[in-house]
């Protein structure tokens, strides 16, 4: 058995990779943490397509990139194995099932969402979302915040966003500066220390092993970088010109491109920015609709940032981009999804070669550690934001505690958090039970 583990498995064919990434897109529940755990189990432990050290290196750098880290990790690994074609294949297959499912759910929601029993389901899910976001902060923080310096960065990030409304990109910039300084002055305090990094095991020789040479297509050159940049710019410009005849779709293209580039820290960090734009600035949907979409995003496979599909669909219908509401919704969903994910492919295909050349370099990992600490503070802020909207459903910015306080929602959020934290219940089961509780409440209220 030991000898067999010393021999790396055969390089997977493109067909084998296609089947795996499609399967992952169908089963990738549980948000970024769950999706990363699935990939680790499958690709590191079982299939041995990539070693743990190379997996962690890719993960650490995907976490510092703008955009959803789980799908970027999938793109990165597939890019290492099969080049640009592998990257495009893995990325699209990762979010395609969620795109179709959320588009269909958005259509159903707009058609029948005012029915009491559907409202009851969403009433039950919203407190669970509060618990899930808070649990995400605890899960990352418990592994990353292992010294006073990192705790201080997380606290300052929370205060900056919560009290002073400083936008996340500025928080990231300060975290980078602190990480650079900390890496030089106190290097032992700023070493990468993610949950996935706490124990490095060897599961046997891998296709892409610790000391495997970087594939030719993944080696950096300025010529290749500039060519990739030009190609992606051309794709972006052409896509923007295609939707340019419709103002709402053009606004979506520009907004979701900006969201993809300006928000670092994964889906939980991008949500406040997307909420501000989609709800408050452009009025593509209401705050309640946004939270309902987030709840469904948590309950369906694919990256949590797929909530942009929901926003795009409802925004397309709300703004009547075409007369037919279904076509309007699909067009909005396509535009929002395309412009959100296009930069992720660019970051990996163009930046991956640079990342491959930085393995083990503290001057790169120290800023990443500081950014991850800051992200913890931002996620806590997001949890409080959702809790406010859930526990005080009639509150406004002008009257933050107006209306009745929903004790049942608080109780359900507490039970959900306890289930996640103490009993390690799967997130999809927590959402399912919460939805059932909400449905029962609705039926009792209506006497049904």
Backbone torsions as a table, in degrees:
resi	resn	phi	psi	omega
1	UNK	NA	-42.2	-179.3
2	UNK	-63.8	-43.5	179.5
3	UNK	-61.4	-39.3	179.3
4	UNK	-63.1	-37.4	-179.7
5	UNK	-70.8	-20.8	178.7
6	UNK	-78.7	-9.7	179.9
7	UNK	-103.7	122.7	-179.9
8	UNK	-66.9	147.4	177.1
9	UNK	-66.8	167.4	178.7
10	UNK	-65.6	147.4	177.6
11	UNK	-63.0	125.2	-177.8
12	UNK	-64.6	142.2	176.5
13	UNK	-74.2	166.7	177.9
14	UNK	-62.6	-35.2	178.1
15	UNK	-65.4	-42.7	177.2
16	UNK	-62.6	-42.7	179.0
17	UNK	-63.9	-41.2	178.6
18	UNK	-57.6	-46.9	-178.5
19	UNK	-64.0	-38.3	-179.8
20	UNK	-67.5	-48.7	-176.1
21	UNK	-66.0	-33.6	176.0
22	UNK	-66.8	-42.4	177.1
23	UNK	-61.5	-41.9	179.6
24	UNK	-62.3	-39.9	178.5
25	UNK	-61.1	-28.7	-179.2
26	UNK	-82.5	-27.0	-172.6
27	UNK	-114.3	3.2	-171.6
28	UNK	-80.2	67.6	174.5
29	UNK	-85.4	169.2	170.0
30	UNK	94.0	11.1	177.3
31	UNK	72.1	-173.4	-175.0
32	UNK	-56.7	-44.9	-177.6
33	UNK	-61.4	-44.7	179.5
34	UNK	-65.4	-41.1	-178.9
35	UNK	-67.0	-40.6	178.1
36	UNK	-65.7	-39.0	178.2
37	UNK	-63.7	-40.7	177.9
38	UNK	-61.3	-46.7	-179.3
39	UNK	-63.6	-38.4	178.9
40	UNK	-62.9	-46.6	-179.9
41	UNK	-61.8	-46.0	-175.9
42	UNK	-73.0	-52.0	-168.0
43	UNK	-87.0	-29.7	-179.5
44	UNK	-93.5	-49.5	-172.4
45	UNK	-84.8	-46.4	-172.7
46	UNK	-90.4	-57.9	-174.7
47	UNK	-82.3	-25.3	-178.0
48	UNK	56.0	43.6	175.1
49	UNK	-77.7	-25.0	-178.8
50	UNK	-148.4	143.2	-179.5
51	UNK	-74.6	163.2	-179.3
52	UNK	-63.8	-40.0	-179.0
53	UNK	-63.2	-43.9	179.2
54	UNK	-68.6	-36.4	177.0
55	UNK	-61.5	-46.4	-178.3
56	UNK	-67.3	-37.5	177.8
57	UNK	-61.7	-45.8	178.1
58	UNK	-63.0	-42.5	-179.4
59	UNK	-62.3	-46.7	-177.3
60	UNK	-58.8	-39.7	-178.8
61	UNK	-80.3	-29.2	174.5
62	UNK	-65.9	-29.6	179.7
63	UNK	-69.1	-26.6	-179.4
64	UNK	-88.4	-14.1	179.1
65	UNK	-74.1	149.6	168.9
66	UNK	-62.3	144.4	175.8
67	UNK	103.3	-179.5	-175.3
68	UNK	-75.5	120.2	-173.1
69	UNK	-69.4	-31.4	-176.5
70	UNK	-66.1	-48.5	179.7
71	UNK	-68.2	-33.3	177.6
72	UNK	-67.8	-34.3	175.7
73	UNK	-65.0	-42.2	176.9
74	UNK	-61.6	-45.1	178.3
75	UNK	-60.7	-42.2	-176.9
76	UNK	-62.8	-50.0	-177.3
77	UNK	-63.9	-44.3	179.4
78	UNK	-66.6	-34.3	176.8
79	UNK	-65.0	-41.7	177.9
80	UNK	-59.9	-39.5	-175.6
81	UNK	-81.8	-40.8	-170.4
82	UNK	-130.8	17.1	174.3
83	UNK	71.3	-156.6	-176.1
84	UNK	-60.8	-42.2	179.7
85	UNK	-60.4	-42.0	177.7
86	UNK	-64.0	-39.9	179.4
87	UNK	-62.1	-47.9	-179.3
88	UNK	-63.7	-42.8	-179.2
89	UNK	-61.5	-50.7	-177.4
90	UNK	-63.6	-42.9	-178.0
91	UNK	-63.1	-46.9	-178.5
92	UNK	-66.7	-44.7	-178.8
93	UNK	-65.2	-26.5	-179.3
94	UNK	-67.0	-39.5	-176.0
95	UNK	-105.8	-8.4	-174.2
96	UNK	-61.8	-47.1	178.1
97	UNK	-59.0	-40.1	179.8
98	UNK	-67.1	-34.4	178.7
99	UNK	-61.5	-49.6	-179.8
100	UNK	-64.8	-41.4	-176.8
101	UNK	-67.9	-45.9	-178.6
102	UNK	-69.5	-34.1	176.2
103	UNK	-63.6	-43.8	178.7
104	UNK	-64.7	-42.2	180.0
105	UNK	-66.2	-35.7	178.0
106	UNK	-64.8	-40.4	176.8
107	UNK	-62.9	-44.0	178.4
108	UNK	-64.1	-41.3	-178.6
109	UNK	-61.4	-44.6	-179.6
110	UNK	-68.9	-30.3	-178.4
111	UNK	-80.5	-39.0	-173.5
112	UNK	-130.4	13.7	-175.0
113	UNK	-66.3	-15.9	-179.6
114	UNK	-87.0	0.3	176.7
115	UNK	-68.6	138.5	-175.7
116	UNK	-55.5	-40.2	-176.1
117	UNK	-70.4	-31.1	176.2
118	UNK	-72.0	-40.5	176.3
119	UNK	-62.1	-35.7	177.6
120	UNK	-63.5	-40.4	178.1
121	UNK	-61.3	-44.9	-179.8
122	UNK	-69.9	-31.7	175.6
123	UNK	-59.7	-39.1	179.5
124	UNK	-74.7	-32.9	-175.6
125	UNK	-73.7	-36.8	-173.4
126	UNK	-57.3	-45.5	176.5
127	UNK	-62.0	-32.8	177.4
128	UNK	-64.7	-36.2	177.7
129	UNK	-62.9	-41.8	176.5
130	UNK	-56.4	-46.5	-179.3
131	UNK	-65.1	-39.1	-178.2
132	UNK	-65.1	-44.0	-180.0
133	UNK	-66.6	-42.3	178.2
134	UNK	-63.9	-39.2	178.4
135	UNK	-65.1	-36.0	176.9
136	UNK	-61.0	-42.0	178.0
137	UNK	-63.3	-43.5	-179.8
138	UNK	-65.1	-42.4	-175.5
139	UNK	-64.6	-44.6	178.7
140	UNK	-70.9	-45.9	-176.9
141	UNK	-62.0	-38.0	-177.7
142	UNK	-65.6	-23.4	179.5
143	UNK	-97.2	-32.5	-173.0
144	UNK	-90.8	-42.0	-172.9
145	UNK	-83.6	78.1	-175.0
146	UNK	-107.5	11.1	174.5
147	UNK	-156.3	168.6	-174.5
148	UNK	-61.4	-35.7	-178.3
149	UNK	-62.1	-46.3	-177.7
150	UNK	-71.9	-36.4	174.4
151	UNK	-60.8	-40.3	-180.0
152	UNK	-64.2	-41.5	178.7
153	UNK	-63.4	-43.2	178.7
154	UNK	-62.4	-43.1	-179.9
155	UNK	-64.7	-44.4	179.2
156	UNK	-63.5	-37.9	178.5
157	UNK	-64.1	-42.7	178.1
158	UNK	-62.1	-46.8	-178.8
159	UNK	-63.5	-39.1	-178.9
160	UNK	-61.7	-42.4	-177.5
161	UNK	-80.3	-43.9	-173.2
162	UNK	-73.6	-46.6	-174.1
163	UNK	-91.9	-36.9	-172.7
164	UNK	-109.2	-0.8	176.0
165	UNK	55.7	33.1	177.4
166	UNK	-73.9	134.4	-176.5
167	UNK	-69.6	152.6	-172.9
168	UNK	-60.6	-39.7	179.0
169	UNK	-55.9	-35.8	177.7
170	UNK	-69.7	-36.9	175.8
171	UNK	-61.2	-42.9	179.1
172	UNK	-63.5	-42.4	-179.7
173	UNK	-59.6	-45.0	178.7
174	UNK	-64.8	-39.6	178.9
175	UNK	-62.5	-39.8	178.2
176	UNK	-61.2	-45.3	180.0
177	UNK	-61.5	-45.3	178.6
178	UNK	-63.6	-37.3	179.1
179	UNK	-67.1	-40.2	177.7
180	UNK	-62.8	-47.6	179.5
181	UNK	-65.1	-43.6	-179.7
182	UNK	-64.3	-37.0	179.4
183	UNK	-64.5	-29.1	179.0
184	UNK	-84.4	-42.1	-174.7
185	UNK	-85.2	-39.5	-177.7
186	UNK	-134.1	67.3	-173.2
187	UNK	-58.3	-32.7	-178.4
188	UNK	-68.2	-20.9	-179.3
189	UNK	-85.3	-14.8	-172.7
190	UNK	-121.0	23.3	174.4
191	UNK	-74.6	147.3	178.9
192	UNK	-58.8	132.1	-173.9
193	UNK	-146.1	49.8	-178.1
194	UNK	-76.4	165.9	178.7
195	UNK	-55.6	-38.7	-178.4
196	UNK	-75.6	-9.5	-173.7
197	UNK	-103.1	-3.0	-172.5
198	UNK	-72.2	-34.3	179.3
199	UNK	-131.7	117.4	178.7
200	UNK	-102.4	115.5	-178.4
201	UNK	-111.0	160.8	172.6
202	UNK	-110.4	124.0	179.3
203	UNK	-104.1	15.4	-178.0
204	UNK	109.0	172.0	-179.9
205	UNK	-63.0	141.0	-176.9
206	UNK	-118.0	162.4	175.9
207	UNK	-58.0	-49.6	173.0
208	UNK	-106.9	95.2	-172.5
209	UNK	-92.9	177.2	-176.4
210	UNK	-52.9	-43.1	-173.7
211	UNK	-112.4	18.3	175.4
212	UNK	-64.0	136.7	178.7
213	UNK	-65.0	148.8	178.0
214	UNK	-64.5	127.8	178.9
215	UNK	-56.3	154.7	-177.1
216	UNK	-57.9	-41.8	-177.9
217	UNK	-67.7	-17.8	-178.3
218	UNK	-99.4	5.1	178.3
219	UNK	-84.7	142.5	-173.2
220	UNK	-82.1	140.6	167.2
221	UNK	-151.7	146.2	-179.4
222	UNK	-65.1	-34.0	179.1
223	UNK	-62.1	-46.0	179.8
224	UNK	-65.2	-40.2	-180.0
225	UNK	-62.5	-47.4	-178.1
226	UNK	-66.4	-38.2	177.7
227	UNK	-63.6	-43.1	178.0
228	UNK	-62.8	-42.5	179.0
229	UNK	-60.5	-45.5	-179.3
230	UNK	-63.2	-42.6	-179.5
231	UNK	-62.6	-46.4	-178.4
232	UNK	-67.7	-37.5	176.4
233	UNK	-62.4	-40.2	179.1
234	UNK	-64.4	-43.3	178.4
235	UNK	-60.5	-44.2	-177.7
236	UNK	-64.5	-45.6	-178.6
237	UNK	-64.1	-44.8	179.7
238	UNK	-62.1	-44.4	179.9
239	UNK	-62.2	-39.5	-179.8
240	UNK	-68.5	-35.8	177.1
241	UNK	-67.4	-36.1	180.0
242	UNK	-61.5	-40.6	-178.2
243	UNK	-94.4	2.3	-173.8
244	UNK	-65.1	-19.7	179.9
245	UNK	-74.6	-10.9	-179.1
246	UNK	-121.3	116.1	-171.0
247	UNK	-61.1	-41.2	-178.7
248	UNK	-64.1	-44.4	179.9
249	UNK	-65.6	-37.2	177.2
250	UNK	-66.2	-41.5	175.9
251	UNK	-59.4	-42.3	178.1
252	UNK	-62.2	-44.1	179.8
253	UNK	-59.3	-46.1	-179.6
254	UNK	-68.8	-42.8	-177.2
255	UNK	-65.4	-46.8	-176.4
256	UNK	-73.9	-24.9	170.7
257	UNK	-65.0	-46.0	179.5
258	UNK	-63.6	-40.4	178.7
259	UNK	-62.0	-40.2	-178.9
260	UNK	-66.3	-33.1	-176.9
261	UNK	-89.8	-30.3	-171.3
262	UNK	-96.3	-7.4	-176.5
263	UNK	-112.8	122.0	-178.6
264	UNK	-117.9	140.0	177.6
265	UNK	119.8	11.0	176.0
266	UNK	87.0	-174.3	-171.8
267	UNK	-61.9	-40.0	-176.4
268	UNK	-65.7	-31.3	178.8
269	UNK	-77.1	-31.1	-176.5
270	UNK	-78.7	-22.3	-172.5
271	UNK	-59.6	-43.6	178.8
272	UNK	-60.4	-37.4	179.4
273	UNK	-67.8	-43.8	179.1
274	UNK	-65.8	-39.1	176.9
275	UNK	-60.3	-46.7	-178.3
276	UNK	-60.1	-43.9	-178.7
277	UNK	-73.2	-50.8	-174.1
278	UNK	-69.7	-35.6	-175.7
279	UNK	-95.3	-53.4	-169.9
280	UNK	-85.1	-37.4	-174.8
281	UNK	-89.2	-53.9	-175.6
282	UNK	-95.4	-15.7	179.5
283	UNK	55.6	42.9	175.4
284	UNK	-72.8	-27.1	178.6
285	UNK	-156.5	170.2	-180.0
286	UNK	-89.8	167.3	177.3
287	UNK	-61.3	-39.3	178.6
288	UNK	-64.5	-40.8	178.2
289	UNK	-64.9	-35.8	178.0
290	UNK	-63.3	-45.4	179.9
291	UNK	-66.2	-37.6	176.5
292	UNK	-63.1	-40.0	177.8
293	UNK	-65.0	-39.6	177.9
294	UNK	-63.8	-40.0	178.0
295	UNK	-60.2	-44.2	178.8
296	UNK	-68.8	-34.5	176.8
297	UNK	-62.3	-35.6	177.0
298	UNK	-70.5	-29.4	-172.8
299	UNK	-93.0	-6.4	-178.4
300	UNK	-113.6	159.7	178.9
301	UNK	-69.7	166.1	178.8
302	UNK	98.2	172.6	-179.2
303	UNK	-63.5	146.5	178.5
304	UNK	-61.5	-28.9	-178.7
305	UNK	-67.5	-5.6	174.3
306	UNK	-62.0	-6.1	172.8
307	UNK	-57.8	-21.4	177.5
308	UNK	-64.3	-30.3	175.8
309	UNK	-62.2	-43.9	177.6
310	UNK	-61.0	-47.4	179.5
311	UNK	-60.8	-45.4	-179.5
312	UNK	-63.1	-41.5	-179.6
313	UNK	-63.6	-51.6	-178.2
314	UNK	-66.6	-37.6	177.6
315	UNK	-63.8	-39.3	177.8
316	UNK	-62.5	-39.5	178.4
317	UNK	-72.4	-45.3	-177.9
318	UNK	-59.8	-42.9	-177.2
319	UNK	-90.2	0.6	176.2
320	UNK	51.0	59.3	-179.2
321	UNK	-64.6	-28.0	167.3
322	UNK	-140.7	168.6	-174.6
323	UNK	-67.3	-44.7	-178.7
324	UNK	-70.2	118.8	-174.6
325	UNK	-64.7	-36.2	179.7
326	UNK	-66.2	-46.1	178.2
327	UNK	-64.1	-38.7	177.9
328	UNK	-61.8	-42.7	179.0
329	UNK	-64.9	-44.5	-179.5
330	UNK	-64.1	-41.0	179.0
331	UNK	-63.3	-44.2	177.6
332	UNK	-62.3	-42.4	179.9
333	UNK	-64.1	-42.1	179.3
334	UNK	-62.2	-46.2	-177.8
335	UNK	-64.4	-47.7	-179.0
336	UNK	-60.8	-43.4	-178.0
337	UNK	-69.4	-45.3	-178.0
338	UNK	-60.2	-49.7	-175.6
339	UNK	-74.5	-21.4	175.9
340	UNK	-73.7	-40.8	-172.0
341	UNK	-94.1	-19.9	180.0
342	UNK	-54.0	-45.7	178.9
343	UNK	-60.7	-31.0	-179.7
344	UNK	-61.2	-41.2	177.5
345	UNK	-64.4	-39.8	179.2
346	UNK	-63.6	-45.5	-177.1
347	UNK	-57.5	-38.6	-177.4
348	UNK	-80.2	-49.7	-174.5
349	UNK	-67.5	-38.5	179.7
350	UNK	-85.5	-41.4	-174.9
351	UNK	-92.5	-17.6	-179.1
352	UNK	-54.2	-44.9	178.6
353	UNK	-58.4	-35.1	176.9
354	UNK	-67.2	-43.2	179.7
355	UNK	-60.5	-41.6	-179.2
356	UNK	-62.8	-25.0	-178.3
357	UNK	-89.0	1.4	-174.6
358	UNK	-112.7	11.9	-175.4
359	UNK	-58.4	126.0	176.9
360	UNK	80.6	7.3	-176.7
361	UNK	-90.4	112.9	-174.5
362	UNK	-63.1	-31.1	-177.1
363	UNK	-66.1	-16.6	174.7
364	UNK	-96.4	-36.5	-175.7
365	UNK	-77.1	-28.5	-179.5
366	UNK	-64.9	-47.6	175.1
367	UNK	-60.2	-35.7	178.5
368	UNK	-62.1	-43.2	178.8
369	UNK	-61.5	-42.2	179.2
370	UNK	-65.5	-40.2	178.6
371	UNK	-63.3	-43.0	-179.8
372	UNK	-62.3	-37.8	175.7
373	UNK	-62.7	-41.9	178.6
374	UNK	-64.4	-36.5	179.6
375	UNK	-60.7	-35.5	177.9
376	UNK	-58.4	-45.4	178.5
377	UNK	-62.9	-38.2	-179.9
378	UNK	-68.6	-37.2	179.3
379	UNK	-66.8	-38.5	175.9
380	UNK	-60.2	-41.9	176.8
381	UNK	-59.6	-41.6	179.2
382	UNK	-64.1	-40.7	178.8
383	UNK	-61.1	-42.5	178.1
384	UNK	-66.3	-35.5	178.3
385	UNK	-61.4	-48.0	179.4
386	UNK	-68.8	-36.3	178.9
387	UNK	-62.7	-41.3	178.7
388	UNK	-59.1	-47.3	-179.2
389	UNK	-68.3	-26.7	-177.5
390	UNK	-86.2	-43.9	-175.5
391	UNK	-81.5	-27.7	173.4
392	UNK	-120.4	74.5	-170.7
393	UNK	-61.5	-20.4	-177.7
394	UNK	-105.3	10.6	-177.5
395	UNK	-76.1	156.3	176.4
396	UNK	-133.3	172.1	177.3
397	UNK	-61.1	-37.8	-179.1
398	UNK	-72.6	-33.8	179.1
399	UNK	-129.5	80.4	-169.6
400	UNK	-64.5	-19.4	-179.8
401	UNK	-124.1	31.0	179.7
402	UNK	-74.8	155.3	177.5
403	UNK	80.7	-178.9	-176.9
404	UNK	-77.7	152.0	176.7
405	UNK	-92.3	127.2	-173.9
406	UNK	-89.5	94.9	-178.7
407	UNK	-66.6	-35.7	179.7
408	UNK	-63.3	-39.7	179.1
409	UNK	-64.1	-40.6	177.6
410	UNK	-61.8	-45.0	-179.6
411	UNK	-61.7	-43.6	-179.5
412	UNK	-66.0	-37.6	177.0
413	UNK	-64.5	-41.8	179.6
414	UNK	-64.1	-43.8	179.3
415	UNK	-64.9	-40.4	178.8
416	UNK	-62.8	-44.3	179.3
417	UNK	-63.7	-42.2	179.1
418	UNK	-61.3	-40.3	179.1
419	UNK	-63.2	-40.9	-179.9
420	UNK	-71.3	-44.6	-172.3
421	UNK	-81.2	-51.1	-173.5
422	UNK	-84.8	-40.8	-172.6
423	UNK	-107.0	2.9	174.2
424	UNK	55.1	36.4	179.0
425	UNK	-71.8	139.5	-179.9
426	UNK	-61.5	142.1	-174.9
427	UNK	-60.8	-36.5	-179.4
428	UNK	-67.1	-33.1	177.5
429	UNK	-70.3	-38.2	177.4
430	UNK	-61.5	-43.8	179.7
431	UNK	-66.1	-41.7	-178.9
432	UNK	-62.2	-45.3	179.4
433	UNK	-65.7	-41.5	179.3
434	UNK	-62.8	-40.7	177.7
435	UNK	-63.4	-39.0	178.4
436	UNK	-65.1	-42.2	177.3
437	UNK	-61.1	-44.6	178.1
438	UNK	-61.6	-38.7	178.1
439	UNK	-63.9	-42.3	178.3
440	UNK	-62.5	-42.9	177.0
441	UNK	-57.4	-44.4	-178.4
442	UNK	-64.6	-41.4	-179.9
443	UNK	-67.2	-39.2	177.8
444	UNK	-66.7	-36.9	-178.7
445	UNK	-66.7	-38.1	-178.2
446	UNK	-90.6	-3.3	179.8
447	UNK	75.8	16.7	-178.6
448	UNK	-88.6	NA	NA
